[in-house]
Amino acid sequence: MEQPLKFGMIPEEKYPDYRYEVIFRAYKWDPQVEDHNTVAKQVLLMNKETARQLELWAEDLARETVMIEEALVKKLALAKKLGLPKDILKALDQLDEYDSSRNVRLMRFDFHPIDNGWAVSEVNSDVPGGMAEASVLPQIAAKYFDGYEPRKNIADSMVNAFHEKIKEQGTIAFVHATSYSDDRQVMEFLSNYFSKNKFKTFSAAPDHIKWKDKKAVSILEGYEGELDGIIRFFPLEWLTNLPKKSDWRGYYDTLTPSCNHPIAIFAQSKRLPLVWDKLGISIPTWKKLLPETLEPKAVNSTDFEYIFKPALGRVGEGISMKEAISDKEYNRILKAARKYPGSWLAQRKFISSPISAENRENYHLCVGVFTVDGRSAGFYGRISPYTRIDARAKDIPILVEK
């Protein structure tokens, strides 16, 4: 019987060329984090049944997430439990005209193999990254593995979704923190892909966008004028740090098709499970795959059956996995969770089941499954010798049997 998951190795003598190609073709501009090489020598080989199961779960989770978002717009008082900044809470009233059919909804669900199947750790709801790694890495790696192929292409799905929303040759602003190379690499990849597919594109900082009659207008020199679409890779909680004159609240009620629209902030909060049962909707897939989530105060800090997470944490930061972090960081997390419990949560810890590589080293795996407008759109893989998949993790291409 074919193994559901196994590692293949990039041939040792080919790895330098492979890494070079990953950096320059796959926009991997951060191939090294501190002393950690973030370009894996392994490739994850997945059988078709596992790939399809993960895709089906991701599509169910995406559908349920949209239901949650639409229910929360009608019960905004519950959003106070999500640990959102005050300025964001004040802007939520502007979501009452939100129309999902006008916008493009991108999400990435993070799956982890465990002893008895799979668990989901979170949805990257607001600004999910890893799109170049999910699209181009598998194409580069596929030449070394007969019988396996890349699975879908997130960039294609994004292009197709915008083709359904806006006119051909329409102008799209790729909004991000333009001085950060790790953000720029994401937007540069997507922007180039959209340019090749009959869109006009340009890079912009968030305050380059103004609003007229709820429509987005660029004030960036050389790109002035009304926009047909926005793709944002600037976290919503960062928008609140912009000067008031930027009128960042315009993102919340614009009529311009957006990816992602700020309604994504609901699911970006890891405290979302704390209000699920008050929404009056059925979300069986979330309840099956996400570990139990509680208020921090409901858990004793010495109970190692639970971990603590920040409500708006990203890239694995601030998660209290004692075996994967220093005592200093662990104690700092516990102190913050006790001092600001409304900005944290406690979650029952799942036991990640590592996979062995040919060199007998074990790696913990995270498979991110992208969805675009509810349809699965590609796999993003990361591995780590630690149970916490964070900035030190390596990007690994995922290939699926033909």
Disulfide bonds with the S-S distance in Angstrom:
none
